[in-house]
Amino acid sequence: MRAAIVEGVGKVSVTTVPDPTPGPRDVVVSVASCGICGTDLHILQGEFAPTLPILPGHEFAGEVVGLGSEVTELAVGDKVAVDPSLYCHECRYCRAGRGNLCDRWNAIGVSVPGGAAEFAVAPVANCVKLPDHIDVRDAALIEPLSCAVRGYDVLSSTLGAEVLIYGSGTMGLMMLELAKRTGAAGVDMLDINPERLATASKLGCSRAAASAEEFERPGGWDFVIDATGNGGAIQDGLGRVAKGGTFLQFGVSDYATTAVIEPYKIYNQEITITGSMAVLHSYERAAALFASGVLDPAVFISDRLPLEQYPDAIEKFKAGQGRKIVVEP
């Protein structure tokens, strides 16, 4: 089969590899679409993936074309979206129900071969069957949506909150859509990309600007969400949190990124600083939300490229062009 391979730091190609073979409790998925995200850039930079080379792609969906000998839950022809998370189920975090913090955390497309290929293998437990009305080519959006759902679980947002989101790429826009549905009184969006800000306005944000200085809210926002991973945005956002408010680090930064906090202010104003790591008990809910129409794929997916153009898709994403970029084998 044809597959993308991250050969080493900064080196990615599309080549022919052996077809995958399922284990007893695995299924083989004919991949319909695979999304590109910031994690893929980190892998290309030599971060996250424990070893290279690796077949990337952790945001994917497709049709079941093969079944392991012990699989009864799915049938050939079923449309599925795949939760990439792989937990050990033995460490203290797994036993406490916090598998996303697993001491031996792994993921399809990060530590084992992923979905940037014609076919992919996944445990049947990681596959969510999709209803007939969903176009499986759009369902690569479910994985990033499940990360956004986890983010809102962490926030425990309250009705009538004022929200500020840094970044109006795919993840920032998903956080916007969820904020609208979790009772926010207002959602302000920031981005230096005018095209992305225009999309945020189209989706119904309260205000959109390139800098928070353009907004008049001297008391700050109840919830400030960084969806960029950019050190400058993070530093600015930490200073925009209202008394009693929460700062959520949602964007994925490089390992070397740092920010300065003000301990007295955090203490005196009871400010919470927290993070949200990937997926936790949120994939099925994201699939249900997606099936209900919470996202418009035509808005979120800006580019569909053939698998052979995976290196071009990575470069396009790296340049900040478009919104969600998917490759379609």
C-alpha positions in Angstrom: 0.0 0.0 0.0 1.0 3.7 -0.3 1.8 5.5 2.9 3.4 8.7 4.2 6.6 8.1 6.3 8.4 10.5 8.5 11.9 9.1 7.9 13.8 11.4 10.2 13.8 15.0 11.5 12.5 17.2 8.7 12.2 14.3 6.2 8.9 13.0 5.0 8.0 11.1 1.9 5.3 8.9 0.4 6.3 5.3 -0.4 5.1 1.7 -0.7 5.0 -0.4 2.5 3.5 -3.8 3.3 -0.3 -4.0 3.9 -1.1 -4.0 7.6 -2.2 -7.3 9.3 -4.8 -7.2 12.1 -4.4 -8.9 15.4 -7.3 -10.9 16.9 -9.0 -7.8 18.3 -8.1 -5.4 15.5 -9.8 -4.1 12.4 -8.3 -2.9 9.1 -9.7 0.4 7.9 -9.6 1.6 4.4 -8.7 5.3 5.1 -11.1 7.8 3.6 -9.4 10.9 5.0 -6.6 11.8 7.4 -6.2 15.2 9.0 -3.0 17.2 9.4 -2.4 18.9 12.8 0.2 20.5 15.0 1.2 17.2 16.4 2.3 16.1 13.0 4.7 19.1 12.8 6.1 18.2 16.2 6.8 14.7 15.0 8.5 16.0 12.0 10.6 18.2 14.3 11.7 15.1 16.2 9.3 15.6 19.2 6.5 13.4 20.5 7.2 10.3 18.5 9.4 8.0 20.5 11.3 6.7 17.5 11.5 7.5 13.8 10.7 6.5 11.1 7.0 6.5 11.8 3.8 6.3 9.6 1.9 9.4 10.9 -1.7 10.3 11.0 -3.8 10.2 14.1 -6.9 12.0 12.8 -8.6 9.5 10.4 -11.8 7.7 9.5 -12.8 5.2 6.9 -14.5 1.9 6.1 -13.8 -1.4 7.7 -12.3 -3.9 5.2 -10.8 -6.5 7.4 -11.5 -8.1 10.8 -9.4 -9.9 13.4 -10.4 -13.4 14.3 -12.1 -12.3 17.6 -13.9 -9.2 16.3 -17.7 -9.4 16.5 -18.7 -5.7 17.2 -18.1 -4.5 13.6 -18.6 -5.8 10.1 -16.9 -5.3 6.8 -18.4 -2.2 5.2 -19.0 -0.3 8.5 -18.0 3.4 8.5 -15.8 4.2 11.5 -13.8 7.0 13.1 -10.7 6.0 15.1 -9.7 7.2 18.5 -5.9 7.0 18.3 -5.2 6.8 22.1 -3.5 3.7 23.4 -3.3 3.2 27.1 -1.7 0.5 29.3 -4.7 0.2 31.6 -2.3 -0.8 34.4 -0.5 2.4 35.7 -1.9 4.6 38.5 -3.4 7.1 36.1 -5.2 4.5 34.0 -6.6 2.9 37.2 -7.8 6.3 38.2 -9.7 6.8 34.9 -7.2 9.3 33.6 -5.8 7.3 30.7 -4.6 10.4 28.8 -1.9 10.7 31.4 -0.9 7.1 31.1 2.7 6.4 32.1 3.0 4.3 29.0 0.8 6.5 26.7 1.0 5.6 23.0 -1.1 6.6 20.0 -1.8 5.5 16.5 0.1 7.7 14.2 2.5 8.8 16.9 4.2 5.6 18.3 2.6 3.0 16.0 1.6 3.2 12.3 -1.2 5.7 11.7 -3.8 6.7 9.1 -1.7 8.7 6.5 -1.9 5.6 4.3 -4.3 3.6 2.2 -5.1 1.2 5.1 -4.6 1.4 8.8 -5.0 -1.1 11.7 -6.8 -0.1 14.9 -8.1 -2.0 18.0 -11.8 -2.6 17.6 -12.3 -0.8 21.0 -10.9 2.4 19.4 -13.4 2.4 16.5 -16.6 4.3 16.7 -19.3 3.2 14.2 -20.7 6.1 12.3 -24.3 6.6 11.2 -25.2 6.3 7.5 -25.8 10.0 6.9 -22.1 11.0 7.7 -19.8 11.4 4.8 -16.8 9.4 6.1 -14.5 11.8 4.2 -15.5 14.5 6.7 -15.1 12.3 9.8 -11.4 13.0 10.3 -12.7 16.1 12.1 -14.0 13.9 15.0 -10.6 13.4 16.6 -9.7 17.1 17.0 -13.3 17.7 18.1 -12.8 15.1 20.8 -9.8 17.0 22.0 -11.9 20.2 22.2 -14.6 18.4 24.1 -11.9 17.3 26.6 -10.8 20.9 26.9 -14.3 22.0 27.9 -14.5 19.1 30.4 -11.4 20.6 32.0 -12.9 24.1 32.0 -16.2 23.1 33.6 -17.5 26.3 32.0 -20.4 28.2 33.6 -23.4 29.9 32.0 -22.9 33.5 31.0 -19.1 33.4 30.9 -17.0 35.7 28.8 -14.5 33.8 26.7 -11.3 34.9 24.9 -9.7 32.4 22.4 -6.2 32.9 21.0 -6.0 31.4 17.5 -8.8 30.8 15.0 -7.4 27.8 13.2 -9.2 24.5 13.4 -8.9 24.0 17.1 -9.7 27.6 18.0 -12.8 27.5 15.8 -13.9 24.2 17.4 -13.5 25.8 20.9 -15.6 28.7 19.6 -18.4 26.3 18.5 -18.4 24.5 21.8 -18.3 27.8 23.8 -21.4 28.9 22.0 -23.1 25.6 23.0 -22.0 25.7 26.7 -23.7 29.0 27.5 -21.0 31.6 26.9 -22.3 35.1 27.0 -19.6 36.3 24.6 -16.7 34.7 22.7 -13.9 36.9 21.4 -11.4 35.6 18.9 -7.8 36.6 18.2 -5.6 35.8 15.3 -3.0 37.6 13.1 -4.4 35.8 10.0 -7.3 37.9 8.5 -8.7 35.0 6.6 -9.0 32.9 9.7 -10.5 35.8 11.6 -13.1 36.1 8.9 -14.1 32.5 9.4 -14.4 33.1 13.1 -16.8 36.0 12.4 -18.7 33.8 9.9 -19.2 31.2 12.7 -20.6 33.8 15.0 -17.9 34.9 17.4 -18.7 38.1 19.3 -15.7 40.1 18.2 -12.6 39.3 16.2 -9.2 41.1 16.2 -5.5 40.7 15.8 -4.8 41.9 19.3 -6.6 41.9 22.6 -5.8 45.6 22.9 -8.5 46.2 20.3 -11.1 44.9 22.8 -12.4 47.0 25.7 -12.5 44.6 28.6 -10.2 46.0 31.4 -11.4 43.4 33.9 -10.4 40.5 31.7 -12.2 37.4 30.6 -13.6 34.5 32.7 -12.0 31.9 30.4 -8.9 32.5 28.3 -8.0 29.7 26.0 -4.8 29.4 24.1 -5.2 27.4 20.9 -1.9 28.4 19.3 0.9 27.0 21.4 2.7 30.3 20.6 4.8 31.6 23.5 3.9 35.3 22.9 0.1 34.5 22.7 0.4 32.4 25.9 2.2 35.2 27.8 -0.4 37.8 26.7 -3.3 35.5 27.5 -2.1 34.9 31.1 -2.5 38.6 31.7 -6.0 38.7 30.4 -7.7 36.4 32.9 -10.3 38.0 35.1 -10.4 37.6 38.9 -11.5 34.0 39.7 -11.0 33.1 36.0 -9.3 30.2 34.3 -6.5 30.1 31.7 -6.6 26.9 29.6 -3.4 25.8 27.8 -5.0 24.0 24.9 -2.6 24.6 22.0 0.5 22.4 21.8 3.8 24.2 22.2 7.3 23.2 21.4 9.2 21.6 24.3 11.3 24.8 24.7 8.4 27.3 25.0 8.2 29.0 28.3 6.0 31.7 29.9 6.3 33.8 33.1 3.5 33.7 35.8 2.8 36.1 38.7 2.4 33.9 41.8 1.0 36.6 44.0 -1.6 37.5 41.3 -2.6 33.9 41.0 -3.0 33.6 44.7 -4.7 36.9 45.3 -7.1 36.7 42.4 -7.8 33.0 42.7 -6.8 32.4 39.0 -6.6 28.9 37.7 -4.1 27.8 35.2 -4.7 24.4 33.7 -4.0 22.2 30.6 -5.9 19.8 28.5 -4.2 16.7 27.1 -5.6 15.0 24.0 -8.7 12.8 24.5 -10.3 11.4 27.6 -13.7 9.8 27.6 -14.6 12.3 24.9 -14.3 10.5 21.6 -17.8 9.0 21.5 -19.3 12.3 22.6 -17.5 14.1 19.9 -18.8 11.5 17.3 -22.3 12.1 18.6 -21.9 15.9 18.4 -20.5 15.6 14.9 -23.4 13.4 13.8 -25.8 16.1 15.2 -24.2 18.7 13.0 -22.2 20.7 15.5 -19.6 21.4 12.9 -20.0 22.3 9.2 -17.3 20.3 7.4 -17.5 22.7 4.4 -16.3 25.5 6.7 -13.7 23.5 8.7 -12.0 21.5 5.9 -10.3 24.0 3.6 -8.1 21.7 1.6 -8.4 18.1 0.4 -5.2 16.7 -1.1 -4.3 13.2 -2.4 -2.1 11.1 -0.2 0.8 11.5 -2.7 0.9 15.2 -1.8 1.3 14.6 2.0 4.6 16.5 2.0 2.9 19.4 0.3 0.0 19.2 2.9 2.6 19.4 5.7 4.2 22.5 4.1 0.9 24.2 3.6 -0.1 23.6 7.2 3.3 24.8 8.4 2.8 28.0 6.5 -0.5 28.7 8.3 -2.6 28.4 5.2 -6.2 27.2 5.3 -7.9 25.6 8.2 -8.1 21.8 8.4 -6.1 20.1 5.7 -6.8 16.5 5.0 -5.2 13.9 2.7 -7.4 11.4 1.0 -5.8 8.1 -0.2 
